[in-house]
């Protein structure tokens, strides 16, 4: 079976090494690559998303496996949330390990170069469960890049409107200087301005700096009421600490990249209680309940982190496409992907692998209902989605509402 709770050891990995999480090798195993940040600014999300990937593989293997009994073997490459390391890991997975598809990466700044330099070139399906940059929609990827989470124009519109509803008039934005940060900051800015608000400053930052005081001071100019923080925990936590220490800000508004228990533990609930944020989140569905039940049975309580269910969906969808194609041919897998979640046929929910295999064998159409919501890919490989509004209350992350 797949390894569990091994991330303490993995956190020490400092290269784009490939790691295999599986039982002893079985002949004819089908290898699937997972590009995950086991180290770097997004390591916390990488660890939780690995559980989502592994859970899908556990369900598939426990119910007969792929293509007549072949096990799915998950091979993990550490992206370090770094484009160069991510591309190197993808090259190793595809060209050396021979994976038939890729799950990931998490950061748009990694998924995009992987798509253009590996997936599109080598002709291998890549499904990211977390990369939300609008740039991905129009990317020249030869139709090999898909995602199971909505893009950031949706989140930006929801957050911009929410902030005006709550009476904010003047806000600053600090954002990570990559495709994710730029796209989300622009979407928030455009919506907030259109509704009569003012973004006083929109300041980019470069990751992995010792100090962010210069950027924070620049963002604080113009007397904003609060800071919209588009960041990842590795950089975001020291930024919040420095903002509080220097008196630049005492009120923060977060996006999906900072929906983090680690942030609360490191900063202190007393400084963050009442803060609000947004992140992709599905409405309550039977599919979502099935995923949560399966997760709790295998790993315990589902942590309040984004993209775990999206990672599960990406892995399950890739497996369904392999089964539908009846082959490990990479192009055939891509061509089958839209047909397993296209809105028609027998409904398949998380964990229902045996049912899906039987329906495919009988020549019937299937329609996978995702743990994270609809997974009906459009012509760009995008999916519709909903956005959760969350808050920090008594040191815990709680969902207030979900908006479409």
PEMOFEN-V363740 format. One record per backbone hydrogen bond with DSSP energy under -0.5 kcal/mol. CO is the residue of the C=O (numbers start at 1). NH is the residue of the N-H. E is the energy in kcal/mol with one decimal. If there is no record, write none. Layout:
co=CO nh=NH e=E
co=CO nh=NH e=E
//
This chain:
co=6 nh=9 e=-0.6
co=6 nh=10 e=-1.5
co=7 nh=11 e=-1.9
co=9 nh=12 e=-1.2
co=10 nh=13 e=-2.2
co=15 nh=17 e=-0.6
co=17 nh=78 e=-1.9
co=19 nh=21 e=-0.5
co=19 nh=76 e=-4.5
co=20 nh=22 e=-0.7
co=21 nh=74 e=-0.7
co=26 nh=29 e=-1.8
co=29 nh=31 e=-0.6
co=30 nh=73 e=-2.8
co=31 nh=100 e=-2.7
co=32 nh=75 e=-2.6
co=33 nh=103 e=-2.7
co=34 nh=36 e=-0.9
co=34 nh=77 e=-2.4
co=36 nh=38 e=-1.5
co=36 nh=79 e=-1.5
co=40 nh=43 e=-1.9
co=41 nh=234 e=-1.7
co=42 nh=45 e=-0.6
co=42 nh=46 e=-2.1
co=43 nh=47 e=-2.4
co=44 nh=48 e=-1.5
co=45 nh=49 e=-2.5
co=46 nh=50 e=-2.1
co=47 nh=51 e=-1.1
co=48 nh=52 e=-1.2
co=49 nh=53 e=-2.3
co=50 nh=54 e=-3.1
co=51 nh=55 e=-2.4
co=52 nh=56 e=-1.6
co=53 nh=57 e=-1.9
co=54 nh=58 e=-2.7
co=55 nh=59 e=-2.4
co=56 nh=60 e=-2.3
co=57 nh=61 e=-2.8
co=58 nh=62 e=-2.2
co=59 nh=63 e=-0.8
co=60 nh=63 e=-0.7
co=60 nh=65 e=-2.6
co=61 nh=64 e=-1.1
co=66 nh=70 e=-3.1
co=70 nh=66 e=-3.8
co=71 nh=30 e=-3.2
co=71 nh=73 e=-0.6
co=72 nh=74 e=-0.5
co=73 nh=32 e=-2.8
co=73 nh=75 e=-0.5
co=74 nh=21 e=-2.0
co=74 nh=76 e=-0.5
co=75 nh=34 e=-2.5
co=76 nh=19 e=-5.0
co=77 nh=36 e=-2.2
co=77 nh=79 e=-0.6
co=79 nh=82 e=-1.8
co=82 nh=86 e=-2.8
co=83 nh=87 e=-2.5
co=84 nh=88 e=-2.2
co=85 nh=89 e=-2.4
co=86 nh=90 e=-2.4
co=87 nh=91 e=-2.6
co=88 nh=92 e=-2.0
co=89 nh=93 e=-2.4
co=90 nh=94 e=-2.8
co=91 nh=95 e=-2.7
co=91 nh=96 e=-0.6
co=92 nh=96 e=-1.4
co=92 nh=97 e=-2.6
co=93 nh=98 e=-0.5
co=93 nh=99 e=-2.1
co=100 nh=125 e=-0.5
co=101 nh=33 e=-2.7
co=102 nh=104 e=-0.5
co=102 nh=127 e=-2.7
co=103 nh=35 e=-3.1
co=105 nh=130 e=-0.6
co=105 nh=131 e=-0.5
co=107 nh=110 e=-1.4
co=107 nh=111 e=-2.8
co=108 nh=112 e=-2.4
co=110 nh=114 e=-1.9
co=111 nh=115 e=-2.4
co=112 nh=116 e=-2.2
co=113 nh=117 e=-2.2
co=114 nh=118 e=-2.1
co=114 nh=119 e=-2.1
co=115 nh=120 e=-3.0
co=118 nh=122 e=-3.5
co=119 nh=123 e=-1.3
co=119 nh=124 e=-1.8
co=125 nh=102 e=-2.9
co=126 nh=128 e=-0.5
co=126 nh=146 e=-2.8
co=127 nh=104 e=-2.6
co=128 nh=148 e=-2.1
co=130 nh=132 e=-0.6
co=132 nh=152 e=-3.1
co=133 nh=136 e=-1.3
co=134 nh=137 e=-1.1
co=134 nh=138 e=-0.6
co=135 nh=138 e=-0.6
co=136 nh=139 e=-1.3
co=139 nh=141 e=-1.6
co=141 nh=144 e=-1.4
co=144 nh=126 e=-3.1
co=144 nh=146 e=-0.5
co=146 nh=128 e=-2.5
co=151 nh=154 e=-1.3
co=151 nh=155 e=-0.9
co=152 nh=156 e=-2.8
co=153 nh=157 e=-1.8
co=154 nh=158 e=-2.2
co=155 nh=159 e=-2.8
co=156 nh=160 e=-2.5
co=157 nh=161 e=-2.0
co=158 nh=162 e=-2.4
co=159 nh=163 e=-2.3
co=160 nh=164 e=-1.4
co=161 nh=165 e=-2.3
co=162 nh=166 e=-1.7
co=163 nh=168 e=-2.1
co=164 nh=167 e=-1.6
co=169 nh=198 e=-2.6
co=170 nh=225 e=-3.3
co=170 nh=226 e=-0.5
co=171 nh=200 e=-1.9
co=172 nh=228 e=-3.4
co=173 nh=203 e=-3.1
co=174 nh=230 e=-2.9
co=175 nh=205 e=-1.8
co=176 nh=178 e=-2.3
co=178 nh=182 e=-2.9
co=179 nh=183 e=-2.0
co=180 nh=184 e=-2.3
co=181 nh=185 e=-2.4
co=182 nh=186 e=-2.4
co=183 nh=187 e=-1.9
co=184 nh=188 e=-2.4
co=185 nh=189 e=-2.6
co=186 nh=190 e=-2.7
co=187 nh=191 e=-1.9
co=188 nh=192 e=-2.8
co=189 nh=193 e=-2.6
co=190 nh=194 e=-2.1
co=191 nh=195 e=-1.3
co=192 nh=197 e=-2.6
co=193 nh=196 e=-2.0
co=198 nh=171 e=-2.3
co=198 nh=200 e=-0.8
co=201 nh=173 e=-2.6
co=203 nh=175 e=-2.4
co=205 nh=177 e=-2.6
co=212 nh=216 e=-2.5
co=213 nh=217 e=-2.5
co=214 nh=218 e=-2.1
co=215 nh=219 e=-2.3
co=216 nh=220 e=-1.9
co=217 nh=221 e=-0.8
co=218 nh=221 e=-0.6
co=220 nh=223 e=-1.0
co=226 nh=172 e=-1.9
co=226 nh=228 e=-0.5
co=227 nh=229 e=-0.6
co=227 nh=253 e=-2.8
co=228 nh=174 e=-2.5
co=228 nh=230 e=-0.7
co=229 nh=231 e=-0.9
co=229 nh=255 e=-0.9
co=230 nh=176 e=-1.9
co=232 nh=235 e=-1.0
co=232 nh=236 e=-3.9
co=233 nh=237 e=-2.2
co=235 nh=239 e=-1.7
co=236 nh=240 e=-2.5
co=237 nh=241 e=-2.3
co=238 nh=242 e=-2.5
co=239 nh=243 e=-2.4
co=240 nh=244 e=-2.3
co=241 nh=245 e=-2.6
co=242 nh=246 e=-2.3
co=243 nh=247 e=-0.6
co=243 nh=248 e=-1.6
co=243 nh=249 e=-1.1
co=244 nh=247 e=-0.5
co=251 nh=227 e=-2.1
co=252 nh=276 e=-0.6
co=253 nh=229 e=-3.6
co=254 nh=278 e=-1.2
co=255 nh=258 e=-1.7
co=256 nh=259 e=-1.6
co=257 nh=233 e=-0.7
co=258 nh=260 e=-1.9
co=260 nh=264 e=-1.2
co=261 nh=265 e=-2.4
co=262 nh=266 e=-2.2
co=263 nh=267 e=-2.5
co=264 nh=268 e=-2.3
co=268 nh=271 e=-1.5
co=268 nh=272 e=-0.6
co=269 nh=272 e=-1.0
co=269 nh=273 e=-2.4
co=272 nh=275 e=-2.5
co=275 nh=392 e=-1.7
co=276 nh=254 e=-2.6
co=277 nh=390 e=-2.5
co=279 nh=388 e=-3.3
co=285 nh=289 e=-2.2
co=286 nh=290 e=-2.2
co=287 nh=291 e=-2.1
co=288 nh=292 e=-2.4
co=289 nh=293 e=-2.5
co=290 nh=294 e=-2.1
co=291 nh=295 e=-2.7
co=292 nh=296 e=-2.7
co=293 nh=297 e=-1.8
co=294 nh=298 e=-1.3
co=295 nh=299 e=-3.6
co=295 nh=300 e=-0.9
co=296 nh=300 e=-0.6
co=303 nh=305 e=-2.2
co=305 nh=308 e=-0.6
co=307 nh=311 e=-1.9
co=308 nh=312 e=-1.9
co=309 nh=313 e=-2.6
co=310 nh=314 e=-2.5
co=311 nh=315 e=-1.9
co=312 nh=316 e=-2.7
co=313 nh=317 e=-2.9
co=314 nh=318 e=-1.9
co=315 nh=319 e=-2.1
co=316 nh=320 e=-2.4
co=317 nh=321 e=-2.4
co=318 nh=322 e=-2.0
co=319 nh=323 e=-2.5
co=320 nh=324 e=-2.8
co=321 nh=325 e=-2.5
co=322 nh=326 e=-1.4
co=322 nh=327 e=-1.2
co=329 nh=333 e=-2.1
co=330 nh=334 e=-2.0
co=331 nh=335 e=-2.5
co=332 nh=336 e=-1.2
co=333 nh=336 e=-0.5
co=333 nh=337 e=-0.9
co=334 nh=337 e=-1.0
co=334 nh=338 e=-0.6
co=336 nh=340 e=-0.7
co=337 nh=340 e=-1.0
co=338 nh=341 e=-0.9
co=339 nh=366 e=-0.5
co=340 nh=368 e=-2.5
co=346 nh=367 e=-2.8
co=348 nh=369 e=-3.2
co=349 nh=352 e=-2.4
co=351 nh=353 e=-1.1
co=352 nh=356 e=-1.8
co=353 nh=357 e=-2.5
co=354 nh=358 e=-2.0
co=355 nh=359 e=-2.1
co=356 nh=360 e=-2.5
co=357 nh=361 e=-2.5
co=358 nh=362 e=-1.6
co=359 nh=364 e=-2.4
co=360 nh=363 e=-1.5
co=365 nh=346 e=-2.6
co=366 nh=342 e=-0.6
co=367 nh=348 e=-2.0
co=368 nh=370 e=-0.7
co=369 nh=350 e=-0.5
co=370 nh=373 e=-1.0
co=373 nh=370 e=-0.7
co=375 nh=377 e=-1.1
co=378 nh=381 e=-1.7
co=381 nh=147 e=-2.1
co=382 nh=378 e=-2.3
co=386 nh=281 e=-1.9
co=387 nh=403 e=-3.4
co=388 nh=279 e=-1.6
co=388 nh=390 e=-0.6
co=389 nh=400 e=-3.7
co=389 nh=401 e=-1.2
co=390 nh=277 e=-2.3
co=391 nh=393 e=-0.6
co=391 nh=398 e=-2.7
co=392 nh=274 e=-3.4
co=393 nh=396 e=-1.6
co=396 nh=393 e=-3.1
co=396 nh=398 e=-0.5
co=398 nh=391 e=-2.6
co=401 nh=389 e=-3.3
co=403 nh=387 e=-3.6
//
